[in-house]
Every structure is written in structure tokens, then in C-alpha cells.
Amino acid sequence: MSLTNEQKEQNYAALNAFIEEHKNDRGPLMKIMQKAQDLFGYLSLETQTLIADALHVPVTEVYGVATFYAQFSLQPKGEHVLGVCTGTACYVKGSAAVLEEVERELNCKSGHTTEDGKFTIQATRCLGCCGLAPVMVIDEQVYGRLVPADVAGILDKYR
Ligand code: FES
């Protein structure tokens, strides 16, 4: 998601208002970080610094939380978020080879976004549809019983 300057300004205004409203709550950091991520799609250093300054905590604390919890992203997300399940059922059925094929096809490693900003690749935990193992999800769409040879054709729908 790439934002115009105007959208950015609006998001920062919304974030500042949210911080103002919640900064005296008990343990406000996670809540505020979640709000920032919802607004911007990720937590840039600029955003982390703003939150740290507003809450009078070191930016390293914000960064520590951002890197500890998988729900936070430090990079802008691609247009499509692609998750390959690496839960046990999927792993046993060959999800590692599917993930490798995705990385090879997109020339991008898991945990990163392709250079053209189209895809963010994630290795995920169990997605709750083990009967379809191995499973890949692109945005909300689930693809199951995959073999590596299926990957290119599926990606073509989004490229
Ligand atoms: S282990 Fe992959 S969906 Fe459950």
C-alpha cells in the first residue's frame, strides 16, 4: 500500500488523536501500535519514533515489541499478502517445497516484499484448514493440496 502525502498526513492526524485518547490507558503501547499498523499497513521508523515520543518510552522499546509480535510489520506490505502454511500437517505434506517454489518464482524470500511491491511472502502457522494441506493463502483466497508445480499458475492470476 503506497500512500499519498495527503493520506499520510490524515493518517498521522488520526494516529495522534488516537494516542491522545489512549495514552493514559493501562499499557497503551500495543493498542497504539496496532492502530498505527491498521492506518499505515506497517510501522516505519518515523511512526515508531512518533509513538515512542508520545508515550515517553525509548524507541527501542517500540521496536522490540514490533519485532517480537508477528502481527506487526516493519516493511510496507505488498499489494497481495501470500502465506504458505508451515504448520505440522502442511509441513508433513510438503509445504517447505511449495514455499521454496513461491520464493523462486517471485525471486523474494519469505518475510519480505517483492521489489515491484506486488507480493509479501509469509510463512504462517496453521491456518485452520489442515484437511487441505499443504495450504497457501493469497489475500483471503485459500489454495489447498498444492504441489510446487501448481505455484506458477496460481501466481499468474495475481501478477
Ligand atoms: S497445518 Fe496447515 S492448515 Fe493446519
Backbone and ligand atoms as CSV (ligand in chain L), in Angstrom:
chain,resi,resn,atom,element,x,y,z
A,1,MET,N,N,0.861,-1.183,0.000
A,1,MET,CA,C,0.000,0.000,0.000
A,1,MET,C,C,0.895,1.230,0.000
A,2,SER,N,N,0.788,2.041,-1.046
A,2,SER,CA,C,1.606,3.237,-1.002
A,2,SER,C,C,0.697,4.462,-0.888
A,3,LEU,N,N,1.008,5.298,0.080
A,3,LEU,CA,C,0.105,6.388,0.448
A,3,LEU,C,C,0.555,7.698,-0.173
A,4,THR,N,N,-0.406,8.537,-0.537
A,4,THR,CA,C,-0.061,9.882,-0.975
A,4,THR,C,C,0.299,10.699,0.275
A,5,ASN,N,N,0.923,11.856,0.048
A,5,ASN,CA,C,1.282,12.696,1.188
A,5,ASN,C,C,0.064,13.122,1.984
A,6,GLU,N,N,-1.016,13.368,1.231
A,6,GLU,CA,C,-2.246,13.794,1.902
A,6,GLU,C,C,-2.797,12.683,2.806
A,7,GLN,N,N,-2.782,11.428,2.273
A,7,GLN,CA,C,-3.251,10.297,3.080
A,7,GLN,C,C,-2.364,10.127,4.313
A,8,LYS,N,N,-1.054,10.295,4.085
A,8,LYS,CA,C,-0.121,10.174,5.207
A,8,LYS,C,C,-0.465,11.168,6.301
A,9,GLU,N,N,-0.671,12.418,5.880
A,9,GLU,CA,C,-0.995,13.463,6.862
A,9,GLU,C,C,-2.270,13.128,7.617
A,10,GLN,N,N,-3.274,12.640,6.869
A,10,GLN,CA,C,-4.535,12.264,7.522
A,10,GLN,C,C,-4.310,11.129,8.511
A,11,ASN,N,N,-3.491,10.159,8.103
A,11,ASN,CA,C,-3.224,9.026,8.987
A,11,ASN,C,C,-2.498,9.476,10.253
A,12,TYR,N,N,-1.529,10.376,10.074
A,12,TYR,CA,C,-0.810,10.847,11.257
A,12,TYR,C,C,-1.739,11.641,12.179
A,13,ALA,N,N,-2.643,12.391,11.589
A,13,ALA,CA,C,-3.601,13.137,12.410
A,13,ALA,C,C,-4.481,12.152,13.185
A,14,ALA,N,N,-4.933,11.096,12.492
A,14,ALA,CA,C,-5.782,10.087,13.144
A,14,ALA,C,C,-5.001,9.375,14.244
A,15,LEU,N,N,-3.727,9.093,13.953
A,15,LEU,CA,C,-2.906,8.404,14.957
A,15,LEU,C,C,-2.685,9.290,16.179
A,16,ASN,N,N,-2.378,10.560,15.938
A,16,ASN,CA,C,-2.176,11.478,17.072
A,16,ASN,C,C,-3.431,11.594,17.923
A,17,ALA,N,N,-4.586,11.640,17.269
A,17,ALA,CA,C,-5.841,11.730,18.009
A,17,ALA,C,C,-6.046,10.463,18.844
A,18,PHE,N,N,-5.716,9.312,18.240
A,18,PHE,CA,C,-5.879,8.037,18.949
A,18,PHE,C,C,-4.933,7.979,20.163
A,19,ILE,N,N,-3.701,8.454,19.949
A,19,ILE,CA,C,-2.727,8.451,21.045
A,19,ILE,C,C,-3.235,9.341,22.184
A,20,GLU,N,N,-3.721,10.509,21.797
A,20,GLU,CA,C,-4.221,11.452,22.797
A,20,GLU,C,C,-5.320,10.797,23.642
A,21,GLU,N,N,-6.170,10.052,22.957
A,21,GLU,CA,C,-7.319,9.425,23.622
A,21,GLU,C,C,-6.886,8.264,24.535
A,22,HIS,N,N,-5.808,7.576,24.150
A,22,HIS,CA,C,-5.474,6.327,24.852
A,22,HIS,C,C,-4.167,6.356,25.633
A,23,LYS,N,N,-3.433,7.454,25.578
A,23,LYS,CA,C,-2.092,7.399,26.175
A,23,LYS,C,C,-2.110,7.191,27.687
A,24,ASN,N,N,-3.225,7.516,28.325
A,24,ASN,CA,C,-3.278,7.305,29.771
A,24,ASN,C,C,-3.961,5.993,30.157
A,25,ASP,N,N,-4.311,5.208,29.162
A,25,ASP,CA,C,-4.855,3.868,29.454
A,25,ASP,C,C,-3.752,3.032,30.084
A,26,ARG,N,N,-4.136,1.912,30.629
A,26,ARG,CA,C,-3.153,0.977,31.153
A,26,ARG,C,C,-2.501,0.258,29.963
A,27,GLY,N,N,-1.196,0.211,29.919
A,27,GLY,CA,C,-0.498,-0.491,28.826
A,27,GLY,C,C,-0.972,-0.067,27.445
A,28,PRO,N,N,-0.804,1.199,27.081
A,28,PRO,CA,C,-1.358,1.681,25.819
A,28,PRO,C,C,-0.539,1.315,24.576
A,29,LEU,N,N,0.692,0.830,24.783
A,29,LEU,CA,C,1.612,0.709,23.656
A,29,LEU,C,C,1.086,-0.203,22.530
A,30,MET,N,N,0.674,-1.415,22.895
A,30,MET,CA,C,0.229,-2.386,21.870
A,30,MET,C,C,-0.961,-1.841,21.086
A,31,LYS,N,N,-1.888,-1.278,21.828
A,31,LYS,CA,C,-3.110,-0.737,21.223
A,31,LYS,C,C,-2.773,0.354,20.207
A,32,ILE,N,N,-1.855,1.212,20.584
A,32,ILE,CA,C,-1.473,2.332,19.716
A,32,ILE,C,C,-0.674,1.821,18.505
A,33,MET,N,N,0.183,0.851,18.757
A,33,MET,CA,C,0.936,0.274,17.641
A,33,MET,C,C,-0.001,-0.422,16.654
A,34,GLN,N,N,-1.002,-1.096,17.193
A,34,GLN,CA,C,-1.968,-1.780,16.314
A,34,GLN,C,C,-2.718,-0.765,15.463
A,35,LYS,N,N,-3.104,0.334,16.100
A,35,LYS,CA,C,-3.813,1.388,15.367
A,35,LYS,C,C,-2.925,1.939,14.234
A,36,ALA,N,N,-1.658,2.171,14.576
A,36,ALA,CA,C,-0.721,2.702,13.573
A,36,ALA,C,C,-0.569,1.724,12.414
A,37,GLN,N,N,-0.474,0.452,12.753
A,37,GLN,CA,C,-0.324,-0.547,11.688
A,37,GLN,C,C,-1.579,-0.603,10.813
A,38,ASP,N,N,-2.752,-0.497,11.450
A,38,ASP,CA,C,-4.004,-0.501,10.671
A,38,ASP,C,C,-4.032,0.693,9.718
A,39,LEU,N,N,-3.545,1.830,10.185
A,39,LEU,CA,C,-3.577,3.041,9.365
A,39,LEU,C,C,-2.564,2.992,8.225
A,40,PHE,N,N,-1.350,2.563,8.545
A,40,PHE,CA,C,-0.265,2.663,7.562
A,40,PHE,C,C,0.072,1.337,6.882
A,41,GLY,N,N,-0.403,0.228,7.455
A,41,GLY,CA,C,-0.081,-1.084,6.896
A,41,GLY,C,C,1.234,-1.633,7.434
A,42,TYR,N,N,2.028,-0.797,8.071
A,42,TYR,CA,C,3.288,-1.235,8.680
A,42,TYR,C,C,3.767,-0.131,9.611
A,43,LEU,N,N,4.845,-0.446,10.350
A,43,LEU,CA,C,5.356,0.531,11.310
A,43,LEU,C,C,6.728,1.023,10.847
A,44,SER,N,N,6.744,2.168,10.222
A,44,SER,CA,C,8.023,2.744,9.786
A,44,SER,C,C,8.765,3.267,11.010
A,45,LEU,N,N,10.036,3.570,10.818
A,45,LEU,CA,C,10.815,4.126,11.927
A,45,LEU,C,C,10.208,5.459,12.373
A,46,GLU,N,N,9.733,6.224,11.396
A,46,GLU,CA,C,9.093,7.517,11.683
A,46,GLU,C,C,7.885,7.322,12.617
A,47,THR,N,N,7.068,6.322,12.285
A,47,THR,CA,C,5.883,6.050,13.100
A,47,THR,C,C,6.279,5.542,14.482
A,48,GLN,N,N,7.267,4.655,14.527
A,48,GLN,CA,C,7.714,4.133,15.828
A,48,GLN,C,C,8.236,5.264,16.707
A,49,THR,N,N,8.967,6.190,16.081
A,49,THR,CA,C,9.529,7.303,16.842
A,49,THR,C,C,8.424,8.207,17.376
A,50,LEU,N,N,7.425,8.452,16.541
A,50,LEU,CA,C,6.302,9.290,16.973
A,50,LEU,C,C,5.619,8.664,18.196
A,51,ILE,N,N,5.387,7.356,18.134
A,51,ILE,CA,C,4.718,6.662,19.247
A,51,ILE,C,C,5.590,6.725,20.504
A,52,ALA,N,N,6.887,6.454,20.322
A,52,ALA,CA,C,7.803,6.466,21.466
A,52,ALA,C,C,7.821,7.843,22.132
A,53,ASP,N,N,7.903,8.888,21.319
A,53,ASP,CA,C,7.945,10.251,21.875
A,53,ASP,C,C,6.653,10.563,22.618
A,54,ALA,N,N,5.533,10.173,22.017
A,54,ALA,CA,C,4.239,10.497,22.628
A,54,ALA,C,C,4.046,9.779,23.962
A,55,LEU,N,N,4.597,8.575,24.069
A,55,LEU,CA,C,4.396,7.794,25.302
A,55,LEU,C,C,5.588,7.931,26.262
A,56,HIS,N,N,6.585,8.723,25.853
A,56,HIS,CA,C,7.794,8.910,26.660
A,56,HIS,C,C,8.469,7.580,26.982
A,57,VAL,N,N,8.597,6.744,25.963
A,57,VAL,CA,C,9.357,5.499,26.119
A,57,VAL,C,C,10.433,5.494,25.032
A,58,PRO,N,N,11.529,4.742,25.258
A,58,PRO,CA,C,12.568,4.709,24.228
A,58,PRO,C,C,12.050,4.035,22.951
A,59,VAL,N,N,12.527,4.497,21.815
A,59,VAL,CA,C,12.080,3.916,20.545
A,59,VAL,C,C,12.482,2.442,20.470
A,60,THR,N,N,13.536,2.074,21.191
A,60,THR,CA,C,13.962,0.661,21.202
A,60,THR,C,C,12.873,-0.222,21.818
A,61,GLU,N,N,12.100,0.341,22.729
A,61,GLU,CA,C,11.012,-0.443,23.334
A,61,GLU,C,C,9.920,-0.712,22.283
A,62,VAL,N,N,9.594,0.312,21.521
A,62,VAL,CA,C,8.584,0.146,20.471
A,62,VAL,C,C,9.093,-0.853,19.432
A,63,TYR,N,N,10.349,-0.689,19.062
A,63,TYR,CA,C,10.955,-1.579,18.070
A,63,TYR,C,C,10.963,-3.026,18.582
A,64,GLY,N,N,11.281,-3.181,19.868
A,64,GLY,CA,C,11.323,-4.519,20.473
A,64,GLY,C,C,9.964,-5.201,20.380
A,65,VAL,N,N,8.908,-4.462,20.678
A,65,VAL,CA,C,7.551,-5.023,20.607
A,65,VAL,C,C,7.212,-5.337,19.147
A,66,ALA,N,N,7.578,-4.429,18.255
A,66,ALA,CA,C,7.246,-4.598,16.831
A,66,ALA,C,C,7.910,-5.847,16.251
A,67,THR,N,N,9.118,-6.143,16.701
A,67,THR,CA,C,9.804,-7.308,16.151
A,67,THR,C,C,9.401,-8.593,16.881
A,68,PHE,N,N,8.907,-8.464,18.103
A,68,PHE,CA,C,8.544,-9.666,18.867
A,68,PHE,C,C,7.230,-10.271,18.385
A,69,TYR,N,N,6.263,-9.428,18.113
A,69,TYR,CA,C,4.939,-9.933,17.754
A,69,TYR,C,C,4.767,-9.997,16.239
A,70,ALA,N,N,4.362,-11.192,15.774
A,70,ALA,CA,C,4.256,-11.420,14.326
A,70,ALA,C,C,3.204,-10.533,13.664
A,71,GLN,N,N,2.263,-10.014,14.458
A,71,GLN,CA,C,1.204,-9.203,13.821
A,71,GLN,C,C,1.724,-7.850,13.332
A,72,PHE,N,N,2.914,-7.465,13.805
A,72,PHE,CA,C,3.457,-6.177,13.363
A,72,PHE,C,C,4.442,-6.373,12.220
A,73,SER,N,N,4.408,-5.409,11.317
A,73,SER,CA,C,5.307,-5.477,10.180
A,73,SER,C,C,6.130,-4.192,10.129
A,74,LEU,N,N,7.412,-4.361,9.830
A,74,LEU,CA,C,8.293,-3.191,9.759
A,74,LEU,C,C,8.494,-2.730,8.319
A,75,GLN,N,N,7.889,-3.457,7.418
A,75,GLN,CA,C,8.038,-3.136,5.991
A,75,GLN,C,C,6.665,-2.914,5.412
A,76,PRO,N,N,6.550,-2.062,4.395
A,76,PRO,CA,C,5.255,-1.947,3.745
A,76,PRO,C,C,4.838,-3.294,3.160
A,77,LYS,N,N,3.569,-3.598,3.286
A,77,LYS,CA,C,3.062,-4.861,2.724
A,77,LYS,C,C,2.843,-4.700,1.223
A,78,GLY,N,N,2.991,-5.803,0.501
A,78,GLY,CA,C,2.725,-5.787,-0.930
A,78,GLY,C,C,1.229,-5.699,-1.206
A,79,GLU,N,N,0.927,-5.542,-2.484
A,79,GLU,CA,C,-0.475,-5.475,-2.912
A,79,GLU,C,C,-1.215,-6.753,-2.503
A,80,HIS,N,N,-0.510,-7.890,-2.605
A,80,HIS,CA,C,-1.090,-9.167,-2.204
A,80,HIS,C,C,-0.227,-9.774,-1.100
A,81,VAL,N,N,-0.896,-10.250,-0.060
A,81,VAL,CA,C,-0.169,-10.925,1.006
A,81,VAL,C,C,-0.361,-12.432,0.821
A,82,LEU,N,N,0.757,-13.105,0.655
A,82,LEU,CA,C,0.730,-14.537,0.361
A,82,LEU,C,C,1.314,-15.284,1.548
A,83,GLY,N,N,0.557,-16.210,2.096
A,83,GLY,CA,C,1.049,-17.001,3.220
A,83,GLY,C,C,1.108,-18.467,2.853
A,84,VAL,N,N,2.253,-19.093,3.120
A,84,VAL,CA,C,2.342,-20.539,2.949
A,84,VAL,C,C,2.374,-21.127,4.349
A,85,CYS,N,N,1.455,-22.051,4.609
A,85,CYS,CA,C,1.359,-22.625,5.946
A,85,CYS,C,C,2.534,-23.552,6.203
A,86,THR,N,N,3.162,-23.352,7.350
A,86,THR,CA,C,4.255,-24.254,7.729
A,86,THR,C,C,3.894,-24.976,9.026
A,87,GLY,N,N,2.591,-25.046,9.303
A,87,GLY,CA,C,2.120,-25.847,10.438
A,87,GLY,C,C,2.432,-27.317,10.193
A,88,THR,N,N,2.250,-28.135,11.220
A,88,THR,CA,C,2.697,-29.534,11.141
A,88,THR,C,C,2.067,-30.295,9.973
A,89,ALA,N,N,0.738,-30.226,9.851
A,89,ALA,CA,C,0.062,-31.012,8.799
A,89,ALA,C,C,0.567,-30.598,7.423
A,90,CYS,N,N,0.719,-29.313,7.210
A,90,CYS,CA,C,1.191,-28.830,5.910
A,90,CYS,C,C,2.663,-29.173,5.700
A,91,TYR,N,N,3.424,-29.064,6.770
A,91,TYR,CA,C,4.852,-29.362,6.663
A,91,TYR,C,C,5.053,-30.814,6.229
A,92,VAL,N,N,4.293,-31.714,6.893
A,92,VAL,CA,C,4.401,-33.140,6.585
A,92,VAL,C,C,4.030,-33.415,5.128
A,93,LYS,N,N,3.105,-32.631,4.619
A,93,LYS,CA,C,2.651,-32.842,3.226
A,93,LYS,C,C,3.450,-32.022,2.207
A,94,GLY,N,N,4.537,-31.427,2.630
A,94,GLY,CA,C,5.448,-30.832,1.646
A,94,GLY,C,C,5.358,-29.326,1.477
A,95,SER,N,N,4.907,-28.599,2.509
A,95,SER,CA,C,4.780,-27.150,2.344
A,95,SER,C,C,6.128,-26.451,2.149
A,96,ALA,N,N,7.202,-27.070,2.659
A,96,ALA,CA,C,8.513,-26.421,2.506
A,96,ALA,C,C,8.854,-26.292,1.019
A,97,ALA,N,N,8.530,-27.332,0.238
A,97,ALA,CA,C,8.829,-27.294,-1.198
A,97,ALA,C,C,7.934,-26.266,-1.901
A,98,VAL,N,N,6.701,-26.125,-1.425
A,98,VAL,CA,C,5.788,-25.128,-2.006
A,98,VAL,C,C,6.328,-23.724,-1.714
A,99,LEU,N,N,6.749,-23.509,-0.485
A,99,LEU,CA,C,7.291,-22.193,-0.121
A,99,LEU,C,C,8.549,-21.878,-0.942
A,100,GLU,N,N,9.399,-22.881,-1.085
A,100,GLU,CA,C,10.614,-22.687,-1.897
A,100,GLU,C,C,10.261,-22.279,-3.328
A,101,GLU,N,N,9.235,-22.920,-3.866
A,101,GLU,CA,C,8.823,-22.625,-5.236
A,101,GLU,C,C,8.269,-21.190,-5.331
A,102,VAL,N,N,7.507,-20.788,-4.325
A,102,VAL,CA,C,6.985,-19.416,-4.291
A,102,VAL,C,C,8.160,-18.427,-4.267
A,103,GLU,N,N,9.130,-18.696,-3.406
A,103,GLU,CA,C,10.293,-17.796,-3.290
A,103,GLU,C,C,11.067,-17.739,-4.606
A,104,ARG,N,N,11.177,-18.890,-5.245
A,104,ARG,CA,C,11.923,-18.943,-6.506
A,104,ARG,C,C,11.163,-18.190,-7.604
A,105,GLU,N,N,9.867,-18.453,-7.700
A,105,GLU,CA,C,9.038,-17.799,-8.723
A,105,GLU,C,C,9.050,-16.280,-8.571
A,106,LEU,N,N,8.978,-15.824,-7.333
A,106,LEU,CA,C,8.865,-14.371,-7.091
A,106,LEU,C,C,10.220,-13.724,-6.830
A,107,ASN,N,N,11.256,-14.559,-6.783
A,107,ASN,CA,C,12.597,-14.055,-6.522
A,107,ASN,C,C,12.625,-13.196,-5.258
A,108,CYS,N,N,12.063,-13.738,-4.217
A,108,CYS,CA,C,11.914,-12.980,-2.969
A,108,CYS,C,C,11.802,-13.986,-1.825
A,109,LYS,N,N,12.426,-13.667,-0.715
A,109,LYS,CA,C,12.409,-14.581,0.428
A,109,LYS,C,C,11.186,-14.347,1.303
A,110,SER,N,N,10.806,-15.401,1.981
A,110,SER,CA,C,9.712,-15.312,2.942
A,110,SER,C,C,10.014,-14.233,3.996
A,111,GLY,N,N,9.005,-13.464,4.359
A,111,GLY,CA,C,9.206,-12.370,5.316
A,111,GLY,C,C,9.487,-11.055,4.612
A,112,HIS,N,N,9.519,-11.080,3.276
A,112,HIS,CA,C,9.840,-9.869,2.518
A,112,HIS,C,C,8.793,-9.582,1.444
A,113,THR,N,N,8.936,-8.400,0.854
A,113,THR,CA,C,8.029,-7.959,-0.204
A,113,THR,C,C,8.809,-7.901,-1.512
A,114,THR,N,N,8.169,-8.325,-2.592
A,114,THR,CA,C,8.856,-8.297,-3.891
A,114,THR,C,C,9.202,-6.850,-4.262
A,115,GLU,N,N,10.224,-6.699,-5.087
A,115,GLU,CA,C,10.678,-5.348,-5.437
A,115,GLU,C,C,9.601,-4.501,-6.085
A,116,ASP,N,N,8.725,-5.151,-6.856
A,116,ASP,CA,C,7.665,-4.381,-7.523
A,116,ASP,C,C,6.489,-4.083,-6.581
A,117,GLY,N,N,6.596,-4.535,-5.325
A,117,GLY,CA,C,5.552,-4.228,-4.348
A,117,GLY,C,C,4.276,-5.043,-4.536
A,118,LYS,N,N,4.342,-6.076,-5.367
A,118,LYS,CA,C,3.122,-6.863,-5.650
A,118,LYS,C,C,2.799,-7.861,-4.549
A,119,PHE,N,N,3.829,-8.552,-4.047
A,119,PHE,CA,C,3.580,-9.637,-3.095
A,119,PHE,C,C,4.420,-9.483,-1.837
A,120,THR,N,N,3.811,-9.786,-0.707
A,120,THR,CA,C,4.569,-10.024,0.517
A,120,THR,C,C,4.420,-11.506,0.821
A,121,ILE,N,N,5.540,-12.172,1.051
A,121,ILE,CA,C,5.509,-13.617,1.318
A,121,ILE,C,C,5.686,-13.858,2.812
A,122,GLN,N,N,4.827,-14.703,3.344
A,122,GLN,CA,C,4.950,-15.040,4.756
A,122,GLN,C,C,4.853,-16.551,4.934
A,123,ALA,N,N,5.649,-17.081,5.849
A,123,ALA,CA,C,5.464,-18.462,6.287
A,123,ALA,C,C,4.556,-18.368,7.501
A,124,THR,N,N,3.430,-19.031,7.456
A,124,THR,CA,C,2.464,-18.846,8.549
A,124,THR,C,C,2.350,-20.100,9.420
A,125,ARG,N,N,1.714,-19.916,10.551
A,125,ARG,CA,C,1.339,-21.067,11.377
A,125,ARG,C,C,0.074,-21.667,10.787
A,126,CYS,N,N,-0.428,-22.711,11.447
A,126,CYS,CA,C,-1.625,-23.422,10.966
A,126,CYS,C,C,-2.744,-22.436,10.641
A,127,LEU,N,N,-3.298,-22.592,9.461
A,127,LEU,CA,C,-4.353,-21.688,9.003
A,127,LEU,C,C,-5.744,-22.262,9.284
A,128,GLY,N,N,-5.766,-23.413,9.937
A,128,GLY,CA,C,-7.050,-23.975,10.360
A,128,GLY,C,C,-7.773,-24.760,9.276
A,129,CYS,N,N,-7.066,-25.118,8.209
A,129,CYS,CA,C,-7.711,-25.962,7.185
A,129,CYS,C,C,-6.750,-27.082,6.810
A,130,CYS,N,N,-6.329,-27.834,7.838
A,130,CYS,CA,C,-5.303,-28.870,7.663
A,130,CYS,C,C,-5.738,-29.960,6.696
A,131,GLY,N,N,-7.054,-30.170,6.558
A,131,GLY,CA,C,-7.564,-31.185,5.625
A,131,GLY,C,C,-7.149,-30.889,4.192
A,132,LEU,N,N,-6.794,-29.640,3.928
A,132,LEU,CA,C,-6.391,-29.230,2.574
A,132,LEU,C,C,-4.873,-29.153,2.423
A,133,ALA,N,N,-4.145,-29.638,3.416
A,133,ALA,CA,C,-2.684,-29.500,3.413
A,133,ALA,C,C,-2.035,-30.073,2.150
A,134,PRO,N,N,-0.980,-29.439,1.684
A,134,PRO,CA,C,-0.407,-28.163,2.122
A,134,PRO,C,C,-1.174,-26.970,1.535
A,135,VAL,N,N,-1.247,-25.934,2.332
A,135,VAL,CA,C,-2.139,-24.824,2.030
A,135,VAL,C,C,-1.357,-23.527,1.811
A,136,MET,N,N,-1.854,-22.738,0.870
A,136,MET,CA,C,-1.319,-21.387,0.663
A,136,MET,C,C,-2.530,-20.445,0.615
A,137,VAL,N,N,-2.352,-19.250,1.161
A,137,VAL,CA,C,-3.430,-18.261,1.131
A,137,VAL,C,C,-2.905,-17.020,0.438
A,138,ILE,N,N,-3.682,-16.499,-0.513
A,138,ILE,CA,C,-3.322,-15.205,-1.099
A,138,ILE,C,C,-4.483,-14.273,-0.819
A,139,ASP,N,N,-4.188,-13.217,-0.071
A,139,ASP,CA,C,-5.228,-12.329,0.455
A,139,ASP,C,C,-6.223,-13.218,1.229
A,140,GLU,N,N,-7.466,-13.342,0.788
A,140,GLU,CA,C,-8.409,-14.186,1.535
A,140,GLU,C,C,-8.614,-15.545,0.864
A,141,GLN,N,N,-7.998,-15.735,-0.281
A,141,GLN,CA,C,-8.266,-16.944,-1.072
A,141,GLN,C,C,-7.348,-18.096,-0.651
A,142,VAL,N,N,-7.966,-19.242,-0.347
A,142,VAL,CA,C,-7.195,-20.405,0.103
A,142,VAL,C,C,-6.950,-21.359,-1.068
A,143,TYR,N,N,-5.715,-21.819,-1.201
A,143,TYR,CA,C,-5.380,-22.829,-2.196
A,143,TYR,C,C,-4.844,-24.044,-1.457
A,144,GLY,N,N,-5.422,-25.222,-1.715
A,144,GLY,CA,C,-5.042,-26.408,-0.950
A,144,GLY,C,C,-4.518,-27.529,-1.807
A,145,ARG,N,N,-4.034,-28.572,-1.118
A,145,ARG,CA,C,-3.465,-29.785,-1.743
A,145,ARG,C,C,-2.490,-29.412,-2.849
A,146,LEU,N,N,-1.588,-28.528,-2.494
A,146,LEU,CA,C,-0.677,-27.989,-3.510
A,146,LEU,C,C,0.537,-28.864,-3.741
A,147,VAL,N,N,1.033,-28.810,-4.939
A,147,VAL,CA,C,2.375,-29.310,-5.247
A,147,VAL,C,C,3.113,-28.121,-5.865
A,148,PRO,N,N,4.442,-28.128,-5.802
A,148,PRO,CA,C,5.190,-26.977,-6.318
A,148,PRO,C,C,4.786,-26.578,-7.736
A,149,ALA,N,N,4.427,-27.566,-8.565
A,149,ALA,CA,C,4.090,-27.260,-9.966
A,149,ALA,C,C,2.827,-26.402,-10.083
A,150,ASP,N,N,2.013,-26.347,-9.023
A,150,ASP,CA,C,0.793,-25.516,-9.068
A,150,ASP,C,C,1.101,-24.027,-8.896
A,151,VAL,N,N,2.244,-23.739,-8.306
A,151,VAL,CA,C,2.502,-22.382,-7.822
A,151,VAL,C,C,2.488,-21.331,-8.934
A,152,ALA,N,N,3.213,-21.574,-10.005
A,152,ALA,CA,C,3.341,-20.549,-11.057
A,152,ALA,C,C,1.977,-20.158,-11.608
A,153,GLY,N,N,1.134,-21.145,-11.871
A,153,GLY,CA,C,-0.182,-20.884,-12.437
A,153,GLY,C,C,-1.041,-20.045,-11.498
A,154,ILE,N,N,-0.955,-20.329,-10.222
A,154,ILE,CA,C,-1.742,-19.548,-9.244
A,154,ILE,C,C,-1.216,-18.111,-9.184
A,155,LEU,N,N,0.091,-17.975,-9.133
A,155,LEU,CA,C,0.675,-16.632,-9.055
A,155,LEU,C,C,0.320,-15.810,-10.290
A,156,ASP,N,N,0.217,-16.467,-11.426
A,156,ASP,CA,C,-0.097,-15.749,-12.669
A,156,ASP,C,C,-1.412,-14.975,-12.561
A,157,LYS,N,N,-2.328,-15.483,-11.760
A,157,LYS,CA,C,-3.619,-14.785,-11.605
A,157,LYS,C,C,-3.451,-13.419,-10.924
A,158,TYR,N,N,-2.342,-13.250,-10.224
A,158,TYR,CA,C,-2.153,-12.020,-9.443
A,158,TYR,C,C,-1.067,-11.117,-10.005
A,159,ARG,N,N,-0.275,-11.646,-10.943
A,159,ARG,CA,C,0.887,-10.872,-11.419
A,159,ARG,C,C,0.483,-9.820,-12.435
L,1,FES,S1,S,-1.088,-27.094,9.401
L,1,FES,FE1,FE,-1.503,-26.004,7.605
L,1,FES,S2,S,-3.568,-25.538,7.743
L,1,FES,FE2,FE,-3.150,-26.571,9.569
